[in-house]
Amino acid sequence: MTAQLAIDGGAPIRREPFPEWPIFGNREEQLLLEVLHSGKWGELTGSKVVTFARDFAAFQGAAYGVCVPNGTLALEVGLEALGVGHADEIITTAYTFIATASSAFAVGARPIFVDIDPETNNIDPARIAAAITPRTKAIVPVHIGGQPADMDGVMEVASRRARTSPPARAASLSPTAASTTRWRGRCTTSGACRRAAGTSTSCSAGTCACPSGRAPS
């Protein structure tokens, strides 16, 4: 870090402007026109959604995946798949998009917030155990801006809970689009890191495409 901030006259770290978003070219144009001219604009008649779900799941090391309209629904689907419902609790971090909490409310559960690790801005595994109650059903770490949460620490807490009472399943349900995030060489949405995962590809998320959601498992 320079001794003086650029705004105060110091040397700027970046001298070129960031690229405009979204980034697209001839390939994207051709694919859009292919769908347009096919007349098959939906999942029930076309093959694009099914193909994407299959390929994206394989990319993340997931057994299968489901495309949903947005990342919020991806979170809800993940929680429902884990059996989270009325009067249950999920443990997560408040440093996240609102959908992490609202998806819990949508299935009848209540989010319990744990503070972050200031080194990563992600959930602090050392603080999770104190937040666990008999109603805890899932731990939902969030990978902010592509920075992976400490999944070893999260899974260790979940494993300890599973040995003593009904398991707290680790669900890497990220509204910050952590589809390419790696933790110790493993995709944070892979089976090695969690029981379920959700990814947003919204143009306002950390990894962007067209607004939609993914719920791989």
SULQUIHU-V176524 format. One record per backbone hydrogen bond with DSSP energy under -1.0 kcal/mol. NH is the residue of the N-H (numbers start at 1). CO is the residue of the C=O. If there is no record, write none. Layout:
BEGIN
nh: {NH	NH}
co: {CO	CO}
END
This chain:
BEGIN
nh: {8	9	10	29	30	31	32	33	34	35	36	37	38	39	46	51	52	53	54	55	56	57	58	59	60	61	62	68	74	75	76	77	78	79	80	81	82	83	84	87	88	89	90	91	92	96	100	102	103	105	106	108	109	110	112	114	117	120	121	124	127	128	131	132	136	137	138	139	140	144	146	147	151	154	155	156	157	158	159	160	161	162	163	164	165	169	171	172	173	174	174	181	183	186	188	190	193	194	195	197	198	199	201	205	209	213	214	215	217}
co: {5	6	5	25	26	27	28	29	30	31	32	33	34	35	42	47	48	49	50	51	52	53	54	55	56	58	57	213	70	71	72	73	74	75	76	77	78	80	79	108	85	135	110	138	112	94	97	98	99	101	102	105	104	88	90	92	122	117	117	115	124	125	128	129	133	89	89	169	91	142	143	144	149	150	151	152	153	154	155	156	157	158	159	161	161	137	139	196	171	172	198	178	186	183	181	187	190	190	170	216	172	214	212	202	201	68	199	66	64}
END
